[in-house]
Amino acid sequence: MKAIPGLSSEKILMREKAAALFAVEKKLHLFVFALITICLEIFLIAKGEGYDINRSSFVFAFILSFFLYAVLEFIFHGIVENKAIPLFSLIPAVLMFFLLKVNGKWGNIAMAVILAVIVRIIFDYMPGRDKVILFGSLILDGVAFFLRINWSAFWGDRLLDKLLFVALAVLTFSTIQKIIWGRKEGEFPFHYFLLMGCFLLFIPMNRTPIDWSKIEGVLGNAADATAYYLCSTIGDKEYTTGYGSFKVTGKRISNSDKLQLVLETVERPYFVYTDSETGKNMKMRRVLYLAGGKGVDGKALVDWLQFLKDNGITRAEAATFSQISKLEVEYVYLDTADEIAPEGALVLTNEEGVIEEGRCNNRHRKGYKIKAKYLDIDYGSPALVGLFENPAGGLVDRNPMTYQEATDYYLTLYNQDLPDVMTQIEYNNYVHQSDMYKSYGDTDGITDRMKDLALKISAGADNDYDKARLIEQYLRQYTYSTKAVGGHNPDSDMSTPAGMADIADRFLFETESGYCVHYTSSMVMLLRAAGIPARAMNGYRYSFPFEVQEKYVVEANCAHVWPEAYIQNVGWLPFEPTSAYTTAADYNWHRGEAAGEKSDTEKLNEISKLPDIPESDEAKVDYQNDGVQLLKIIGIVLLSIALLILIIWVGAILLRRIIYKLASPEKKIKIDVATTKARLIKESGDEFRDRGLLSDYLNLAPEEERDEIKKLFDLYYKIVYGND
């Protein structure tokens, strides 16, 4: 680095050198942070949903490692000046990489550590680095904007998104100033823009789009689009919850209040029932399950109608536990090709007409709406539960209704036309679609201990419904926690039976804590182990408020997965094994139990005593071991850095001595003069201005050393200015 004019004291020069280096590093670190965040997003988009990585952990590990290497370089340069110094950072980087790589949980962190040193070395030796940062900032702006528009990246719900926005804002304003006013006096220093970035971090966020209604008539749709992108560009906290797919592994998550759906309905958000003990009218708020990618389930409706017909249910009886409801679903901050609709959907339409499938070819954008007509069923109704336990109808020689009979019966029950829901051909196909065991009975990956557990839990139950309820009740004993782990295989997810079995086995017998992914995987596989077809559903679980509202907001933390079991002569029934949520029995519409009647839980306990949860401390041990292992790694790395600094320091001293020993007499005198000047400044402790005269240094020397130092300086002048 060149000397700064007017500062000749080596102590001051060192301080100014450090300050100048810090100013350069601030801009470089912001640029690299934005670069790696955007590149990671591109990588994940290219890999697809199946690739699991925690963006925030990776980026923060990268930038912390990048900063560590910068500090090391500064320390190394303080010992010895050499162009090869940046390469020394490879030593602790490689060591950290292998130490972290050994533990599979930190594989992505290991990649961040090694990638950081590679990027650091590239920027250290990059020609024209300042121009790359200057114009590269504008390129990053364009790429980030493109990803935001076309791939719905950087929603703003993660802290990482907010930091990216701040970094790009600081770099962009600094770049614009440099391009337009950079050659004029009075330009703002870079730390001014950093201060502005700090203020941006504390800007309060709107959960809903900005209201542009006053200018909407002038700007039209552009206003709404601007509001949408402005309010989602900056997020308020990191999150991983939200609507997704079955490519979930059950690893740690954090909640988010990100707005994803808006619901509209003319119906009240609660049911009114008469309390059996007090005789007073009470409110029970409605709970709605919204399934994604399922669409209209005609098979479920056909089975439901046949079930009611077999049991002789009249219109009045059906009204106590079922009704036809309507709902409009609007997508907000949600980007998916899945159609998200209420469970029991009968008819789904959008602006183009009837929705045929549960997933379309293109992703839906903000403002996409689905109008749904669906069958709302009170699965917790005591009268209905009794029918589930002992459904009428032959298992083999069943005589299903004809299409006309089903049409008449549907009209009788709900005053609705069945042809509006399905054709006769579709109805006949659903009637003969009966091989549920082949489609939803796959037990791939189930362990022997899971099979044994399924038999123990369901012992004593004489029907499939009670078996399913016992499994549900058993799983609700487990601890709900978002700080969970996935299966034994880190790649296991809910998209395959083997993946669910792996997640379930570890959850049931080892970690014993998790969230809906773990509970649902466990119940699906335990049901199949007990011989009951089961499947997992993905979507949202929304509890309406007691107050009537024009619109109801569904946030990302309502995202949920739940199991469904196929009960012979009944059909598909949903269950809620996740202990953080109430079961259907707790929010049924009619509290029909008479005073003194046994609760649903007590009835289940009479059927079969649930086995105790196996004792296991794996989760605690895992987290403790993680902490111990991390401390060991940090200790080893710090020790290696200290050893490396010692080696460089000793090596620099030995190198100077070798150079001195091999130098000519004239070169030795020049080295002695430089060493003496540095020593005198250091020992004096005062500010010193170098006028280029060695006599000024002589005044700093102690009296007893001045004669010897004067002889040295005189020799130096003879060598520099003498003719011989």
Protein Blocks (a to p, Z undefined) as FASTA:
>chain_A
ZZdehiabfklmmmmmmmmmmmmmmmmmmmmmmmmmmmmmmmmmmnommlccdfklmmmm
mmmmmmmmmmmmmmmmmmpgcfklmmmmmmmmmmmmmmmmmpmmlmmmmmmmmmmmmmmm
mmmmpghklmmmmmmmmmmmmmmmmmmmmnopanopafklmmmmmmmmmmmmmmmmmmmm
mmpghiacfklmmmmmmmmmmpccdfbdcdfklmmmmnmmmlmmmmmmmmmmpccbdcfb
dcddfkbghiacdddfbdfbdcddfbdfbdcdddfklopacdddddddddehklpafklm
mmmmmmmmmnopafklmmmmgccdddddddfbdcdfbdcddehiabdcdfkbccfbfbdf
bdcdehiacddddddddfkbmklmmmmmmcghdfklpccddfklmmmmmmmmnopafklm
pcfklmmmmmmmmblmlmmmccghiafklmmmmmmmmgoiabfklmmmmmmmmmmmpccd
fbbcddfblkbcfkbmklmmmmmmmmmmmnopacfklmmmmmmmmmmmnopacddddddd
ddddfbdcfbdcddfklgccddddddehibpcdddfbfkbccfklmcfblcbcehiacfk
lmmmmmpccddddddfklmmmmmmmmmmmmmmmmmmmmmmmmmmmmmmmmmmmmmmmmmm
mpcfklmmmmmmmmmmmmmmmmnopacddehiaklmmmmpcfklmmmmmmmmmmmmmmmm
mmZZ
